[in-house]
Amino acid sequence: MIFYVTGKCKNKDVVEQYVINCLKYLNLHRMTSKSVIINFKNKVEGDAQGYCFAIEKDAEVTISKTWDGRKLTFMEQMQTLAHELVHVKQYFRNELSYGETGDFCWKKRNAGGYKYENQPWEKEAFKMEKEIFVECFPFHMEIN
C-alpha cells in the first residue's frame, strides 16, 4: 500500500515507521493498488480527534492536533491514527461502506440508525486502537 503523510507533524520519520508497522499489523501492506493520505491538521471540523473517508482504492485520514480546547499529545495523535487506520481496513476489506441512500453499511447491511457509540465499526476501532498502538509504535526511535 502506498501512503503519504501530509500537513505539519512532529517526528515524521517515527510516524512513517509507525504507519508501516500498522499497515502490516492490519494486513493492508500487500494491497498495492490502494493508497492512503494521512493529513495532520491543527483542528478538524466537529468534535473529533480524527476522520477517515474512503472511496474504492483511495482513503484519506485526517488527524487533529487539538481537541476539546486542548492540544493533543503526540502519543494521543498516534493512538487516534491507529483508530483511523482500523477504519481504512474496514473500508478496504468492504466491511464498512456507503449504501445507496448515503447511510453507512456494515458487512453489507444497512447500518444508518446507530448512535455513534453503538456503531459496530467504531466499537471495533476503539477496541483495537490501544492494542495496535502498543504493538506497532516504534518505541526504539527518538521522539522530539
Backbone bond lengths (Angstrom), bond angles and torsions (degrees), N, CA, C in turn:
res aa  C-N    CA-C-N  psi(-1)  N-CA   C-N-CA  omega(-1)  CA-C   N-CA-C  phi
1 M - - - 1.450 - - 1.522 108.67 -
2 I 1.286 114.39 139.84 1.460 120.88 176.12 1.521 107.60 -92.07
3 F 1.331 116.58 138.04 1.459 119.27 174.36 1.516 109.42 -139.28
4 Y 1.314 114.48 153.15 1.460 122.86 178.40 1.518 107.94 -130.57
5 V 1.325 116.23 138.05 1.457 121.52 174.56 1.517 106.66 -108.55
6 T 1.332 116.88 120.27 1.460 121.41 -178.14 1.523 109.69 -122.80
7 G 1.312 114.99 170.69 1.460 120.30 -177.15 1.515 109.53 81.08
8 K 1.297 114.88 171.76 1.461 120.05 -178.70 1.527 109.00 -85.76
9 C 1.334 115.64 117.97 1.462 119.12 177.90 1.520 109.45 -138.72
10 K 1.320 114.40 146.77 1.457 120.67 176.66 1.524 109.20 -73.12
11 N 1.320 115.40 152.60 1.467 121.25 169.87 1.528 112.90 52.84
12 K 1.327 116.54 51.59 1.459 120.30 -175.05 1.528 112.35 -57.64
13 D 1.327 117.82 -36.93 1.463 119.82 178.81 1.529 111.29 -64.65
14 V 1.322 116.88 -36.96 1.467 121.79 176.84 1.530 109.59 -67.09
15 V 1.325 116.77 -44.09 1.470 121.53 179.39 1.527 109.91 -60.52
16 E 1.322 116.99 -45.05 1.462 120.19 -178.85 1.528 111.45 -63.11
17 Q 1.329 117.71 -43.10 1.466 120.14 177.80 1.529 110.63 -64.73
18 Y 1.309 115.77 -39.60 1.471 121.38 177.85 1.528 110.53 -60.64
19 V 1.327 117.22 -45.13 1.465 120.96 179.40 1.529 110.07 -62.65
20 I 1.323 117.22 -44.14 1.473 120.77 177.13 1.526 109.90 -56.10
21 N 1.325 116.51 -47.26 1.465 121.21 -179.82 1.528 111.54 -63.19
22 C 1.335 116.89 -42.39 1.471 121.24 179.59 1.522 111.29 -64.13
23 L 1.324 116.76 -43.64 1.463 120.18 -179.49 1.522 110.82 -62.44
24 K 1.333 116.80 -39.12 1.471 119.87 175.76 1.524 110.38 -65.39
25 Y 1.304 116.80 -45.16 1.466 121.82 -178.76 1.527 111.04 -59.42
26 L 1.319 116.41 -38.77 1.468 122.05 -179.17 1.532 112.86 -88.06
27 N 1.333 116.54 4.50 1.466 122.82 -178.49 1.525 112.66 56.79
28 L 1.312 115.70 41.02 1.464 121.21 176.84 1.525 111.80 -105.19
29 H 1.303 117.78 -13.15 1.466 122.12 -172.86 1.525 113.54 -63.40
30 R 1.306 118.45 -22.72 1.470 121.14 -179.67 1.526 113.32 -89.58
31 M 1.305 117.44 -3.07 1.471 121.47 178.61 1.527 108.60 -81.50
32 T 1.316 115.88 75.91 1.463 120.89 -170.96 1.526 113.75 -69.12
33 S 1.321 118.07 -18.61 1.468 119.62 179.56 1.528 112.20 -88.19
34 K 1.311 117.45 -3.08 1.469 121.86 -177.68 1.522 110.12 -102.40
35 S 1.332 115.29 155.90 1.467 119.66 177.53 1.521 110.00 -143.43
36 V 1.319 114.44 154.65 1.463 120.30 176.96 1.525 108.91 -137.92
37 I 1.312 115.12 133.43 1.466 122.35 173.77 1.517 106.59 -103.31
38 I 1.326 116.00 127.48 1.462 121.86 178.62 1.515 107.01 -111.77
39 N 1.319 115.64 113.88 1.459 121.42 -173.99 1.524 109.94 -114.32
40 F 1.321 115.89 125.03 1.462 121.39 175.60 1.523 108.57 -95.49
41 K 1.336 115.98 127.91 1.465 121.64 179.73 1.517 109.36 -127.45
42 N 1.330 115.67 154.26 1.461 119.46 177.29 1.522 111.26 -62.08
43 K 1.333 116.47 -38.01 1.461 121.01 179.92 1.519 108.50 -153.54
44 V 1.331 115.95 142.86 1.459 119.91 174.43 1.524 108.60 -108.45
45 E 1.312 115.99 161.33 1.465 120.74 -179.64 1.522 110.08 -67.10
46 G 1.307 115.35 149.32 1.455 120.03 177.98 1.519 111.83 75.73
47 D 1.292 114.96 -169.83 1.460 121.37 -176.83 1.525 109.43 -101.44
48 A 1.323 116.46 66.69 1.464 120.27 -175.94 1.521 110.86 -133.49
49 Q 1.314 114.92 150.91 1.463 120.64 173.46 1.522 110.39 -90.44
50 G 1.325 116.86 -18.07 1.453 120.45 179.32 1.512 111.05 -168.46
51 Y 1.327 114.22 165.81 1.458 122.18 177.95 1.514 109.40 -138.85
52 C 1.318 115.53 154.95 1.460 121.60 171.14 1.518 107.63 -137.38
53 F 1.316 115.35 136.85 1.454 122.35 177.64 1.521 106.97 -140.36
54 A 1.312 117.44 138.00 1.466 119.69 -179.67 1.515 110.91 -144.60
55 I 1.323 114.84 145.47 1.459 123.07 172.30 1.522 106.71 -135.89
56 E 1.313 115.76 122.51 1.459 123.88 177.91 1.522 112.51 50.62
57 K 1.338 118.23 -100.21 1.466 119.96 -173.72 1.523 114.26 -107.60
58 D 1.319 117.40 6.52 1.462 120.99 -177.77 1.522 110.81 -125.40
59 A 1.325 114.97 133.61 1.468 120.46 177.02 1.519 108.70 -125.51
60 E 1.315 115.08 150.74 1.456 121.01 174.62 1.521 108.42 -129.92
61 V 1.322 114.94 127.02 1.457 122.60 177.74 1.516 107.31 -113.77
62 T 1.316 116.82 133.26 1.461 121.81 175.89 1.520 107.89 -119.26
63 I 1.323 115.75 128.40 1.460 122.42 179.56 1.524 107.97 -114.56
64 S 1.324 115.58 127.99 1.461 120.66 178.75 1.526 109.92 -87.15
65 K 1.324 116.04 142.26 1.466 120.60 176.23 1.527 111.44 -93.35
66 T 1.348 116.25 -7.72 1.470 120.96 174.96 1.522 108.33 -134.16
67 W 1.322 115.60 155.28 1.457 120.46 178.43 1.520 108.59 -162.11
68 D 1.294 116.47 138.32 1.461 122.34 176.19 1.533 111.43 55.07
69 G 1.335 115.70 38.61 1.461 121.27 176.04 1.517 115.98 77.98
70 R 1.323 117.71 11.43 1.459 119.61 179.04 1.527 110.83 -137.23
71 K 1.313 114.80 160.15 1.457 121.33 177.67 1.527 109.00 -78.38
72 L 1.326 116.53 131.03 1.462 120.84 176.75 1.525 109.50 -80.53
73 T 1.317 116.55 140.35 1.462 119.62 177.05 1.527 109.16 -69.64
74 F 1.312 115.66 161.88 1.462 120.73 176.99 1.532 110.11 -56.96
75 M 1.316 117.20 -43.15 1.467 120.85 -178.88 1.531 111.35 -66.33
76 E 1.322 118.11 -36.96 1.468 120.57 175.49 1.528 110.34 -63.81
77 Q 1.325 116.48 -40.65 1.461 120.27 177.40 1.531 110.51 -62.30
78 M 1.329 116.83 -38.25 1.464 120.60 -179.51 1.529 111.18 -69.68
79 Q 1.314 117.54 -36.11 1.464 119.83 176.51 1.526 109.82 -68.12
80 T 1.326 117.04 -38.70 1.467 120.77 175.36 1.521 110.17 -62.48
81 L 1.323 116.71 -40.89 1.463 120.47 177.90 1.532 110.23 -60.09
82 A 1.325 117.94 -41.99 1.469 120.84 176.70 1.530 110.12 -58.97
83 H 1.319 116.69 -44.72 1.468 122.35 179.02 1.533 110.39 -58.11
84 E 1.318 116.15 -48.16 1.468 119.89 -177.48 1.527 111.72 -69.09
85 L 1.330 117.71 -31.70 1.464 119.88 177.06 1.527 111.41 -69.45
86 V 1.323 118.00 -26.62 1.470 120.17 171.41 1.527 108.91 -62.52
87 H 1.326 117.31 -40.57 1.470 120.05 177.05 1.530 110.97 -64.76
88 V 1.328 117.80 -37.21 1.471 120.34 175.35 1.527 108.95 -58.08
89 K 1.318 116.36 -47.01 1.467 121.20 177.83 1.526 110.41 -57.41
90 Q 1.326 116.30 -45.23 1.466 120.69 -178.61 1.527 111.57 -61.64
91 Y 1.324 117.20 -42.47 1.467 120.68 178.15 1.527 111.06 -66.52
92 F 1.333 116.78 -49.73 1.462 120.01 -174.32 1.526 113.11 -70.21
93 R 1.312 117.97 -21.20 1.469 121.32 176.71 1.541 110.76 -98.34
94 N 1.328 115.64 10.83 1.476 123.18 177.90 1.525 113.48 57.93
95 E 1.319 116.26 28.96 1.462 120.27 172.04 1.527 109.22 -80.97
96 L 1.312 115.98 -37.27 1.463 123.18 179.59 1.520 108.18 -117.09
97 S 1.319 116.09 131.11 1.466 120.49 -179.72 1.524 108.49 -153.47
98 Y 1.317 114.72 -178.00 1.460 121.40 177.83 1.517 108.89 -111.39
99 G 1.329 116.18 134.98 1.455 120.81 176.85 1.515 110.91 -81.68
100 E 1.318 115.63 177.85 1.463 121.40 -179.02 1.521 112.21 -62.66
101 T 1.328 117.21 -28.23 1.466 120.77 -179.56 1.527 112.28 -87.61
102 G 1.337 116.86 -1.67 1.460 120.68 -178.94 1.513 113.65 93.29
103 D 1.339 116.87 -7.69 1.462 120.47 176.04 1.525 109.93 -74.18
104 F 1.313 115.09 159.97 1.457 119.86 176.14 1.521 110.38 -71.33
105 C 1.325 115.23 148.78 1.456 122.78 169.60 1.523 107.02 -121.21
106 W 1.315 115.77 134.93 1.464 121.43 177.97 1.523 107.82 -116.95
107 K 1.316 115.37 116.83 1.465 122.37 -178.74 1.527 110.52 52.42
108 K 1.331 113.24 47.66 1.468 125.07 174.64 1.533 114.84 71.54
109 R 1.327 117.49 9.74 1.467 120.93 177.14 1.518 109.89 -113.06
110 N 1.334 115.87 143.16 1.459 120.19 178.02 1.525 109.03 -59.22
111 A 1.329 115.59 130.48 1.469 120.31 -177.09 1.518 110.69 -134.08
112 G 1.315 116.92 33.80 1.454 121.06 -175.49 1.514 115.69 -77.25
113 G 1.323 119.36 -13.95 1.454 120.75 -172.99 1.516 116.47 -95.20
114 Y 1.307 117.69 3.08 1.465 120.42 -176.83 1.522 112.61 -77.18
115 K 1.328 116.31 143.84 1.463 120.42 165.55 1.522 106.78 -71.04
116 Y 1.334 116.42 153.79 1.463 120.93 -176.41 1.526 112.29 -48.40
117 E 1.331 116.54 -51.11 1.469 120.05 -174.24 1.531 113.07 -69.02
118 N 1.323 117.58 -13.51 1.468 121.27 179.07 1.523 113.40 -103.36
119 Q 1.324 117.64 -2.80 1.458 119.95 179.93 1.533 109.07 -64.49
120 P 1.333 118.32 126.09 1.468 119.96 -175.99 1.527 113.44 -60.52
121 W 1.331 117.99 -32.71 1.464 120.00 178.67 1.521 111.45 -70.02
122 E 1.330 116.97 -32.59 1.468 119.89 176.06 1.528 110.77 -73.54
123 K 1.319 116.37 -39.55 1.467 119.42 176.98 1.525 110.26 -58.20
124 E 1.331 116.47 -44.61 1.465 119.93 179.04 1.523 111.02 -63.96
125 A 1.326 117.48 -44.22 1.466 120.95 -178.49 1.528 111.16 -64.04
126 F 1.333 117.40 -43.38 1.468 119.86 177.86 1.526 111.14 -65.44
127 K 1.322 116.66 -37.59 1.463 120.70 179.75 1.532 111.27 -65.32
128 M 1.328 117.16 -37.18 1.461 121.22 -173.83 1.522 114.94 -90.30
129 E 1.333 118.98 -22.03 1.469 120.68 -168.79 1.525 113.79 -59.24
130 K 1.320 118.49 -43.59 1.470 120.81 -178.68 1.524 111.07 -68.61
131 E 1.325 116.07 -43.02 1.463 121.34 177.98 1.528 110.74 -59.23
132 I 1.317 116.59 -46.16 1.465 121.14 179.34 1.521 110.04 -63.12
133 F 1.326 116.43 -44.66 1.464 120.19 179.47 1.528 110.55 -57.40
134 V 1.321 117.17 -50.44 1.472 121.32 -177.41 1.529 111.06 -64.09
135 E 1.316 117.15 -41.22 1.464 121.05 -177.34 1.528 113.39 -75.41
136 C 1.324 117.41 -29.88 1.464 120.51 -168.71 1.520 115.77 -109.47
137 F 1.316 118.29 -20.86 1.462 118.57 -176.30 1.529 109.84 -67.00
138 P 1.345 116.69 132.34 1.476 120.19 -179.20 1.533 111.38 -80.85
139 F 1.317 116.49 76.35 1.462 121.90 -176.37 1.524 112.48 -60.41
140 H 1.325 117.29 -21.41 1.467 120.79 -179.44 1.533 112.81 -74.77
141 M 1.324 117.71 -14.69 1.466 120.95 -178.31 1.525 110.53 -86.52
142 E 1.323 115.11 150.86 1.465 120.82 -179.26 1.521 110.44 -75.46
143 I 1.330 114.86 134.77 1.466 121.74 179.51 1.518 108.59 -115.43
144 N 1.334 115.59 131.35 1.471 120.55 177.97 1.507 110.83 -92.72
